Amino acid sequence: MTQAQAESLYSSLSLPRAIEDRMLISLRQGRISKWFSSYGQEAVSVGLAQAMEPDEWICTMHRNLGVFTTRGVDLVQLFSQFQGSVDGFTKGRDRSFHFGSRAHKIFGMISHLGAQLGVADGLALAQKLRNDKRCTLVFTGDGGASEGDFHESLNVAAVWQLPVLIVVENNQWGLSTPSSEQFVHGSFVNKGPAYGMEAHSVDGNDLMAVQDIAKQLTASIRENPRPILLECMTYRVRGHEEASGTKYYPEGMIDAWSEKDPLLRLRQSLNEAKLLTHNAMDAIDQSHSVQVLADLEQALTSKRPVYQVEEELRDLFAEEEPLDLRSPLEGEDRPLRMIDAIHEALGQGMDRHDNLVLMGQDIADYGGVFKATDGFSATYGKGRVRNTPICESAIVGTAVGLSTAGFKTMVEMQFSDFVTEAMTQICNQAAKLHYRWGQNVDMVIRMPTGASVNAGPFHSQSTEAWFTRVPGLKVVYPSNPYDAKGLLASALESKNPVLFFEHKALYRSKASHVPESTYFLPLDQAKVIQQGDALTVITYGLGVHWMQKHFASHADQGIELIDLIALAPLDFKTCNDSVKKTGKCLVLIEDSVRGSVGRDIAQMLNESCFSFLDSAVKVLGSHATPIPFSAELEEGYLPENKIDEAISSLLSY
């Protein structure tokens, strides 16, 4: 090692320590509101980041300040982020290290521990699909490794042999809970073989040791793509965050670990090797201290955010490319069932986009439980049509990572009921990503849903309302094959996360004429199916067919029927205009009423149309119980047999 290399090495560790020192002072001065310290753990982040190529992605956590400094993140912008100012990476919308930067190939954390691991799988899968000789790096803590995402993501990485280095920063504590109360294994190295991957451990407070093993492992992963688990033994000298303190630490433990401080050890090593004197290292420390203070002072002058609702709403979604919404060519229609229309839309999407990857349980050779992807693995290959382990959270996280790396993704949720396993990735990761730091999520999640198939409480639920209240998600629910194909085509073009609900009872029970060529339908517009002036009925999905069955025996009631189609964003204008015309409204849903899409719409209409209404808007839905299994009980649960009475009551009011 030359003197210049020694200076560079010492500087790489000195800079994050200078920031740590300054942030602790600023916290006491009230100049910042919160700080998650990596004091004493800097060697882990710095050594690993130095082993990565500049164009390789790193997924970070609370205590990876050294990744940001090693990647050359501008300190003024970084400190502005800590201040919550408009010049930060999230424009004041998120705090501390809750951000990412495409320019620096850093994918930032969210508060839900473990969520970044699935994303790393997706980033690594993108490298594998492109046959790049690249490695992805992801950090997690010893406490966060107890999360289900850790198991799911390591399992996916191993099954798919993804080029990812999974680093566990074992700093002995999860907030105030010691490792002895978190897990019983002696070392995370023991976990590697259980997943079929090699595992290593290193002294995380020795920068050169971390650097050496990181260079070896990342080079090996690039040459022979596969996941490797690396445990870095270190210690959290400060509290989980400064407000929590360290009073729960056993007496003397901080002092013992302070003797292993990575900066002090590096100073001693470089001095003993006669590469740098203490005076030379002091000068580097002083230079960083001056730089950090100057950059912090500049950041403190940056503008505070001003809430502007138009900008907030605009940043919720990535800007979409305009679609050609012209009607498809005449003369090419033929009758298709909904499942066949979905199959055709997916195939045409795969043909249009060679970067579209389909993922889901049993979707490859088996074609999915409903056969929506039947034959696709033979046509497009198993690289693009991927059977997944049963791990919904990791797979949706993988889709987020794939999208970040420039792919389009479609995830088939085998039944929409199972989506509960992926709520964090959908609602806290994908939905908020563009709003937080401008990263779009090009992902469609197909959601087979609904009752009338006698499948019981865990395969028949109406789950759409779980998502319509989450800003940043688009929710679509077609009622017929024609709409299903055109809407799915549009969803696959979208740059934003789309939850695409497909009613299982409609897959093979109804057919309609569907053009053979690709066509696009808007993802934000309702459709007036029948004109009327006496009563508005607003519904979607199976409710449309219930109403058409009602019309067969109740003609000339003056009912205007609206198929919502788009549940988020909601086309409220179409509903509002209709109710102002008719003065009465029934919102018909398959879901139970409380907290439903129907109740939400009714409340909005009661407010906006109050002076036009001849009666309160009524919501008709299923009973407030789980969906029963037997056909007789399911029939009693659903609202279909109450439609005639509800309409008659409203018309005669």
C-alpha positions in Angstrom: 0.0 0.0 0.0 1.3 3.4 -1.0 1.1 6.5 1.2 -1.5 7.9 -1.2 -3.6 4.7 -0.9 -3.3 4.9 2.8 -4.5 8.5 2.8 -7.5 7.6 0.7 -8.3 4.6 2.9 -8.2 6.6 6.1 -10.2 9.4 4.5 -12.9 7.0 3.5 -13.5 6.1 7.2 -12.8 9.5 8.6 -15.5 11.3 6.6 -18.5 9.4 7.9 -17.1 9.7 11.5 -16.8 13.5 11.0 -20.5 13.5 10.0 -21.4 11.3 13.0 -19.7 13.7 15.4 -21.3 16.8 13.8 -24.8 15.2 13.8 -24.6 14.4 17.5 -23.6 18.0 18.2 -26.4 19.3 16.0 -28.9 17.0 17.7 -28.0 18.4 21.1 -28.3 21.9 19.6 -31.7 21.2 18.3 -30.6 21.8 14.7 -31.8 18.3 13.6 -34.7 16.4 15.0 -33.5 12.7 14.8 -30.4 10.8 14.2 -29.8 7.1 13.6 -26.1 6.7 14.4 -23.7 4.2 12.8 -20.9 5.4 15.2 -18.5 2.5 15.5 -20.0 0.6 12.6 -18.6 2.7 9.7 -16.1 0.0 8.5 -18.9 -2.3 7.4 -20.5 0.2 5.1 -17.3 1.7 3.8 -15.5 -1.6 3.2 -18.4 -3.2 1.4 -19.2 -0.1 -0.7 -15.6 0.1 -1.8 -15.8 -3.4 -3.2 -18.8 -2.6 -5.4 -18.6 -1.2 -9.0 -20.1 2.3 -9.4 -23.0 0.9 -11.6 -23.9 -1.9 -9.1 -26.9 -1.4 -6.8 -26.7 -1.2 -3.1 -29.7 -1.5 -0.8 -29.2 0.3 2.4 -30.5 0.5 6.0 -30.3 2.9 9.0 -26.6 2.6 9.7 -25.0 2.7 6.2 -23.9 6.3 6.1 -20.6 5.0 4.8 -22.3 3.8 1.6 -23.5 7.3 0.9 -20.1 8.9 1.5 -18.2 6.2 -0.4 -20.6 6.7 -3.4 -19.9 10.5 -3.3 -23.4 11.7 -2.4 -23.3 15.5 -2.2 -23.2 16.3 1.5 -25.3 19.5 1.2 -28.1 17.5 -0.3 -27.7 14.7 2.2 -27.9 17.2 5.1 -30.8 18.9 3.5 -32.5 15.4 3.5 -31.9 15.2 7.2 -33.4 18.6 7.7 -36.6 17.8 5.7 -35.9 20.6 3.3 -36.9 20.9 -0.4 -33.3 20.3 -1.5 -33.2 16.9 0.1 -33.7 13.7 -1.9 -37.4 13.4 -0.9 -38.3 17.2 -0.9 -39.1 16.9 2.8 -41.5 14.0 2.4 -39.4 11.4 4.3 -36.7 11.5 6.9 -33.1 10.5 7.5 -31.9 7.6 5.2 -35.4 6.8 3.9 -34.5 7.6 0.3 -32.7 6.3 -2.7 -30.7 7.8 -5.6 -30.6 6.3 -9.1 -27.6 8.5 -9.9 -25.7 6.7 -7.1 -27.3 3.3 -7.6 -28.6 3.3 -4.0 -32.0 1.9 -3.1 -33.1 3.3 0.2 -34.9 1.7 3.1 -38.3 2.0 4.5 -39.1 1.6 8.2 -40.4 -1.9 7.7 -37.3 -4.0 8.3 -36.5 -6.7 5.7 -38.4 -5.0 2.8 -35.2 -4.1 1.0 -34.2 -7.8 0.7 -36.8 -8.7 -1.8 -36.0 -5.5 -3.8 -32.3 -6.7 -3.9 -33.5 -10.0 -5.4 -35.2 -8.1 -8.2 -32.2 -5.9 -8.9 -30.0 -9.1 -9.0 -32.5 -10.9 -11.2 -32.3 -8.0 -13.7 -28.6 -8.5 -13.8 -29.0 -12.2 -14.4 -31.6 -11.8 -17.1 -29.3 -9.4 -18.9 -26.3 -11.7 -18.4 -24.4 -8.9 -16.8 -21.4 -9.7 -14.7 -22.7 -7.7 -11.8 -23.4 -8.0 -8.1 -26.1 -6.5 -5.9 -25.4 -5.7 -2.3 -28.1 -5.6 0.4 -27.8 -4.8 4.1 -29.9 -6.0 6.9 -29.5 -6.0 10.7 -29.4 -8.9 13.0 -32.8 -7.8 14.5 -34.3 -7.3 11.0 -33.2 -10.8 10.0 -36.0 -12.2 12.2 -38.5 -10.8 9.7 -40.3 -13.1 7.3 -38.8 -11.1 4.4 -35.4 -12.4 5.4 -36.4 -16.0 5.0 -38.4 -15.4 1.8 -35.8 -13.3 0.1 -32.9 -15.6 0.9 -34.9 -18.6 -0.3 -35.8 -16.9 -3.6 -32.2 -15.8 -4.1 -31.0 -19.4 -3.5 -33.6 -21.0 -5.7 -33.0 -18.6 -8.6 -29.2 -18.4 -7.9 -29.2 -14.6 -7.9 -26.0 -12.6 -7.9 -26.6 -10.9 -4.5 -24.3 -10.4 -1.5 -26.6 -10.4 1.6 -24.9 -8.6 4.5 -26.1 -9.0 8.1 -24.7 -6.2 10.3 -24.7 -8.1 13.6 -24.4 -5.2 16.1 -25.8 -7.3 19.0 -29.0 -5.4 19.6 -32.5 -4.7 18.1 -33.3 -1.4 19.7 -33.3 -2.5 23.4 -33.5 -6.3 22.8 -30.2 -8.2 22.9 -29.4 -10.9 20.4 -30.0 -13.6 23.0 -33.6 -12.7 22.9 -33.8 -12.4 19.1 -32.4 -15.7 18.0 -30.6 -18.8 19.4 -28.1 -19.7 16.7 -24.5 -18.9 17.4 -23.8 -17.1 14.2 -25.6 -16.1 11.0 -23.0 -18.3 9.2 -25.2 -21.2 10.3 -28.1 -19.9 8.3 -26.3 -20.0 4.9 -26.2 -23.8 4.4 -29.9 -24.1 5.4 -30.7 -22.0 2.3 -28.2 -23.8 0.1 -25.7 -20.8 0.0 -22.3 -20.3 1.3 -21.8 -18.0 4.3 -18.9 -16.1 5.9 -18.3 -14.0 8.9 -15.8 -11.1 9.3 -14.8 -8.7 12.0 -16.9 -5.7 11.0 -14.7 -3.3 13.0 -11.6 -4.0 10.9 -11.9 -2.0 7.7 -9.2 -3.8 5.8 -10.6 -7.2 6.7 -14.1 -6.1 5.5 -12.6 -4.7 2.4 -10.6 -7.8 1.6 -13.5 -10.3 2.0 -15.9 -8.0 0.3 -13.7 -7.8 -2.8 -13.3 -11.6 -2.8 -17.0 -12.3 -2.5 -18.2 -9.7 -5.0 -15.6 -10.8 -7.6 -16.7 -14.4 -7.1 -20.4 -13.5 -7.5 -19.7 -11.7 -10.7 -17.8 -14.7 -12.1 -20.2 -17.3 -10.8 -23.6 -15.7 -10.1 -25.1 -16.9 -6.8 -26.1 -15.5 -3.4 -23.7 -15.3 -0.6 -24.4 -14.5 3.1 -21.9 -12.4 4.9 -22.1 -11.6 8.7 -20.2 -8.5 9.9 -19.6 -8.6 13.6 -19.8 -5.1 15.0 -21.5 -3.2 17.8 -24.0 -0.3 18.0 -22.2 2.1 20.4 -25.0 4.6 20.3 -28.8 3.9 20.8 -31.1 2.7 18.1 -31.7 6.3 17.6 -30.4 9.0 19.9 -33.7 9.5 21.8 -33.8 5.9 22.9 -30.4 6.1 24.7 -28.3 3.2 25.9 -29.2 2.8 29.6 -30.2 -0.8 28.9 -26.7 -1.8 27.9 -24.8 -3.9 30.6 -22.2 -1.9 32.4 -18.8 -1.8 30.7 -20.0 -3.1 27.4 -19.7 0.2 25.5 -16.2 0.7 26.9 -15.2 -2.8 25.8 -16.4 -2.3 22.3 -15.0 1.3 22.1 -11.5 -0.3 22.4 -12.4 -2.0 19.0 -13.4 1.3 17.4 -12.7 0.9 13.6 -11.2 4.3 13.2 -8.8 3.9 16.1 -7.8 0.5 14.8 -7.1 1.8 11.4 -5.1 4.7 12.8 -3.0 2.3 14.8 -2.5 -0.1 11.8 -1.5 2.7 9.4 0.8 4.3 11.9 2.6 1.0 12.8 3.1 0.3 9.1 4.7 3.7 8.8 2.2 4.7 6.1 0.6 7.6 7.9 1.6 9.6 11.0 -1.0 10.5 13.6 -0.4 14.1 12.7 -1.3 13.4 9.0 -4.4 11.5 10.1 -5.4 14.4 12.4 -5.1 16.8 9.5 -7.5 14.6 7.4 -9.9 14.5 10.4 -9.7 18.3 10.7 -10.3 18.8 7.0 -13.4 16.7 7.1 -14.7 18.4 10.2 -14.4 21.8 8.5 -16.0 20.5 5.3 -18.9 18.8 7.2 -19.7 21.9 9.2 -19.6 24.2 6.2 -21.9 21.8 4.2 -24.3 21.6 7.2 -24.4 25.3 7.5 -25.3 25.6 3.8 -28.0 22.9 4.2 -29.5 24.8 7.1 -30.2 27.7 4.8 -32.1 25.6 2.3 -35.8 26.4 1.8 -38.4 24.8 3.9 -41.1 22.9 2.0 -44.5 24.6 1.4 -47.4 22.3 1.0 -48.9 22.6 -2.5 -51.6 20.1 -3.0 -51.2 20.1 -6.8 -47.5 19.2 -6.6 -48.1 16.5 -4.0 -50.8 14.8 -6.1 -48.7 15.2 -9.2 -45.7 13.4 -7.7 -47.8 10.5 -6.5 -47.5 8.8 -9.9 -44.9 8.7 -12.6 -46.1 10.6 -15.7 -47.7 8.2 -18.2 -47.0 8.0 -21.9 -50.3 8.8 -23.8 -52.1 5.7 -25.1 -53.8 5.4 -28.5 -57.4 5.1 -27.3 -58.9 4.8 -30.7 -61.5 2.0 -31.2 -60.0 -1.2 -32.5 -60.5 -2.2 -36.2 -63.9 -3.5 -37.1 -64.5 -7.0 -38.4 -61.9 -8.8 -36.3 -64.1 -9.5 -33.2 -64.8 -13.0 -32.0 -66.3 -14.3 -28.8 -63.9 -14.8 -25.9 -64.2 -15.7 -22.3 -62.6 -13.4 -19.8 -59.8 -15.8 -19.0 -59.0 -16.1 -22.7 -59.0 -12.3 -23.1 -56.6 -12.0 -20.2 -54.4 -14.7 -21.7 -54.4 -12.8 -25.0 -53.6 -9.5 -23.4 -50.7 -11.0 -21.5 -49.3 -12.7 -24.7 -49.5 -9.5 -26.7 -47.9 -7.6 -23.9 -45.0 -10.1 -23.9 -44.6 -9.6 -27.6 -44.6 -5.8 -27.3 -42.1 -5.7 -24.5 -39.2 -8.0 -24.4 -38.4 -6.7 -20.9 -41.7 -7.9 -19.5 -41.3 -10.6 -16.9 -44.2 -12.7 -15.5 -43.9 -14.1 -12.0 -46.3 -16.2 -9.8 -46.9 -19.5 -8.2 -47.4 -22.4 -10.8 -47.6 -20.0 -13.8 -44.9 -21.6 -15.9 -45.5 -25.2 -17.3 -48.7 -25.5 -15.3 -50.0 -22.2 -16.7 -51.4 -20.9 -13.4 -54.3 -22.3 -11.5 -56.7 -20.5 -13.8 -54.5 -21.1 -16.9 -54.0 -17.4 -17.7 -50.4 -18.1 -18.7 -50.9 -21.5 -20.3 -48.3 -22.2 -22.9 -46.3 -19.0 -22.1 -43.2 -20.8 -20.7 -42.7 -22.7 -23.9 -43.2 -19.6 -26.0 -41.2 -17.0 -24.0 -38.9 -19.2 -21.9 -38.7 -19.7 -18.1 -36.5 -16.7 -17.7 -39.5 -14.4 -18.5 -42.2 -16.7 -17.2 -41.1 -17.6 -13.7 -42.6 -20.0 -11.2 -42.0 -18.6 -7.8 -41.7 -20.1 -4.3 -44.7 -19.5 -2.1 -43.5 -16.2 -0.8 -45.7 -13.3 -1.9 -43.8 -10.6 -0.1 -40.4 -11.4 -1.6 -41.9 -11.8 -5.1 -43.6 -8.4 -5.0 -40.4 -7.0 -3.7 -38.6 -8.6 -6.5 -41.0 -7.0 -8.9 -40.2 -3.6 -7.4 -36.5 -4.3 -7.9 -36.9 -5.5 -11.4 -38.8 -2.3 -12.2 -36.1 -0.2 -10.7 -33.6 -1.9 -13.0 -35.7 -1.1 -16.1 -37.9 -4.1 -16.5 -41.7 -4.4 -16.7 -43.3 -6.9 -14.3 -46.5 -8.8 -13.8 -47.1 -10.8 -10.6 -50.0 -13.2 -10.5 -51.4 -13.4 -7.0 -52.8 -17.0 -7.1 -55.9 -15.7 -5.1 -56.3 -12.1 -4.1 -56.9 -13.4 -0.5 -53.2 -14.3 -0.3 -52.1 -10.7 -1.0 -52.1 -10.1 2.8 -48.6 -11.7 2.8 -47.3 -8.8 0.6 -49.0 -5.8 2.1 -45.8 -4.0 3.1 -44.3 -4.3 -0.3 -47.4 -3.1 -2.0 -48.7 -0.4 0.3 -45.5 0.9 1.9 -42.9 0.2 -0.8 -44.4 0.3 -4.2 -47.2 2.8 -3.5 -45.0 5.4 -1.9 -41.8 5.1 -3.9 -42.4 7.7 -6.6 -43.8 10.2 -4.2 -40.8 9.8 -1.9 -37.9 9.9 -4.3 -39.2 9.7 -7.8 -38.6 6.0 -8.5 -41.5 4.6 -10.5 -42.7 1.0 -10.1 -43.7 -0.6 -13.4 -45.7 -3.5 -12.0 -49.1 -5.1 -12.5 -50.4 -7.4 -9.8 -53.2 -9.6 -11.2 -55.8 -10.4 -8.4 -58.2 -13.3 -9.0 -61.0 -12.4 -6.6 -64.6 -12.7 -5.6 -67.3 -15.1 -4.5 -70.0 -17.2 -6.3 -67.5 -20.1 -6.7 -68.1 -21.8 -3.3 -64.5 -21.5 -2.2 -65.0 -20.4 1.4 -63.5 -17.7 3.6 -59.9 -17.7 2.2 -60.4 -17.9 -1.5 -63.5 -15.7 -2.1 -62.9 -12.4 -0.3 -63.5 -9.0 -1.9 -60.1 -7.4 -1.2 -60.2 -4.3 -3.5 -61.1 -1.9 -0.7 -57.9 -2.8 1.1 -56.0 -0.9 -1.6 -58.3 1.9 -2.9 -57.5 4.0 0.2 -53.7 3.7 -0.4 -52.4 6.7 -2.4 -50.0 5.7 -5.1 -51.8 2.6 -6.3 -54.1 2.2 -9.4 -56.9 -0.3 -8.9 -58.9 -1.7 -11.9 -61.8 -4.1 -11.9 -63.2 -5.1 -15.3 -66.6 -6.8 -15.6 -66.3 -8.4 -19.1 -63.8 -9.9 -21.5 -63.7 -6.8 -23.8 -62.8 -4.5 -21.0 -60.4 -7.0 -19.4 -58.2 -7.2 -22.5 -58.1 -3.5 -23.2 -57.6 -2.6 -19.5 -54.8 -5.2 -19.0 -53.1 -3.9 -22.1 -53.1 -0.4 -20.7 -52.0 -1.6 -17.3 -49.0 -3.3 -18.9 -48.1 0.0 -20.5 -48.4 1.9 -17.2 -45.3 3.1 -15.4 -47.1 2.8 -12.1 -48.3 0.0 -9.8 -51.6 -1.4 -11.0 -53.7 -3.9 -9.1 -55.8 -5.7 -11.7 -58.8 -7.5 -10.2 -60.4 -10.4 -12.1 -63.6 -12.0 -10.8 -63.1 -15.8 -10.8 -66.8 -16.4 -11.4 -66.5 -14.5 -14.7 -63.5 -16.2 -16.0 -65.4 -18.9 -18.0 -69.1 -18.1 -17.4 -69.4 -15.1 -19.7 -68.2 -14.4 -23.2 -68.2 -11.2 -25.4 -66.8 -10.1 -28.7 -63.2 -9.1 -28.3 -60.9 -7.7 -31.1 -57.9 -9.8 -31.9 -55.5 -6.9 -32.2 -54.1 -4.9 -29.2 -56.2 -2.0 -28.0 -56.1 0.2 -25.0 -58.8 1.4 -22.6 -58.4 4.2 -20.0 -57.5 3.2 -16.5 -59.4 6.1 -14.9 -62.8 6.1 -16.5 -66.2 4.6 -15.6 -68.7 3.5 -18.2 -72.4 4.3 -18.5 -73.8 1.0 -19.6 -77.5 2.0 -19.7 -79.1 5.4 -19.7 -81.9 6.3 -17.3 -83.4 9.2 -15.4 -85.2 7.6 -12.4 -82.3 5.9 -10.5 -78.6 5.6 -10.7 -77.1 2.2 -9.9 -73.3 2.3 -9.5 -71.5 -1.1 -9.4 -68.5 -3.1 -10.8 -67.4 -6.6 -11.4 -70.1 -9.2 -10.8 -72.5 -6.5 -9.8 -72.8 -5.5 -13.4 -74.1 -9.0 -14.3 -76.5 -9.0 -11.4 -78.0 -5.8 -12.7 -78.3 -7.1 -16.2 -80.1 -10.1 -14.9 -82.4 -7.7 -13.0 -83.1 -5.8 -16.2 -84.2 -9.0 -18.0 -87.3 -9.2 -15.7 -87.7 -5.5 -14.8 -87.7 -3.4 -18.0 -88.4 0.3 -18.3 -87.6 1.3 -14.7 -85.5 4.3 -15.9 -82.3 3.0 -14.3 -79.0 4.4 -15.3 -76.3 1.8 -14.8 -72.7 2.7 -14.3 -69.8 0.2 -14.3 -67.0 1.9 -12.3 -64.2 -0.1 -13.8 -61.5 2.2 -12.3 -61.7 2.1 -8.5 -58.5 4.2 -8.0 -58.3 6.8 -9.3 -62.1 6.9 -9.1 -64.1 8.5 -11.9 -66.3 10.4 -9.5 -67.5 12.9 -12.1 -69.4 10.3 -14.1 -71.1 9.1 -10.9 -71.8 12.7 -9.7 -73.3 13.8 -13.0 -75.6 10.8 -13.1 -76.9 11.2 -9.6 -77.6 14.9 -10.1 -79.7 13.9 -13.1 -81.6 11.1 -11.4 -81.8 12.3 -7.8 -81.6 8.7 -6.5 -78.7 6.2 -6.2 -78.0 2.6 -5.2 -74.3 1.6 -4.9 -74.2 -2.2 -5.4 -71.1 -4.1 -4.2 -70.2 -7.7 -3.5 -68.0 -6.7 -0.5 -69.5 -6.1 2.9 -70.5 -2.5 3.3 -68.5 -1.1 6.2 -65.2 0.5 4.9 -66.0 -0.5 1.4 -65.6 1.2 -2.0 -69.4 1.5 -2.0 -69.6 3.3 1.4 -66.9 5.7 0.3 -68.7 6.6 -2.9 -72.0 7.0 -1.1 -70.5 9.4 1.4 -69.0 11.5 -1.4 -72.3 11.6 -3.3 -74.3 12.4 -0.2 -72.1 15.5 0.3 -71.7 16.6 -3.3 -75.3 15.9 -4.5 -77.2 16.7 -1.3 -79.5 19.4 -2.8 -80.2 17.1 -5.8 -81.1 14.0 -3.9 -84.7 12.8 -3.3 -83.4 10.1 -0.9 -80.1 9.3 0.8 -77.7 7.2 -1.3 -78.1 3.6 -0.4 -75.3 1.0 -0.3 -76.2 -2.7 -0.9 -73.5 -5.2 -0.1 -72.9 -8.6 1.6 -73.3 -9.3 5.2 -70.5 -8.4 7.7 -69.2 -12.0 8.1 -66.5 -14.0 6.5 -67.7 -15.6 3.2 -69.2 -19.1 4.0 -68.3 -22.2 1.9 -71.5 -24.0 1.1 -73.6 -22.8 -1.9 -76.7 -22.3 0.2 -74.8 -20.2 2.8 -72.9 -18.2 0.2 -76.2 -17.4 -1.6 -77.6 -16.0 1.6 -74.4 -14.0 2.2 -74.3 -12.2 -1.1 -76.6 -9.2 -1.9 -77.9 -10.4 -5.2 -81.3 -11.6 -3.8 -81.9 -8.2 -2.2 -81.5 -6.1 -5.4 -85.1 -6.1 -6.5 -86.3 -5.0 -3.0 -83.7 -2.3 -2.8 -84.5 -0.8 -6.2 -88.2 -1.0 -5.6 -87.8 0.8 -2.3 -85.7 3.6 -3.8 -88.0 4.1 -6.8 -91.1 4.4 -4.6 -89.5 6.7 -2.0 
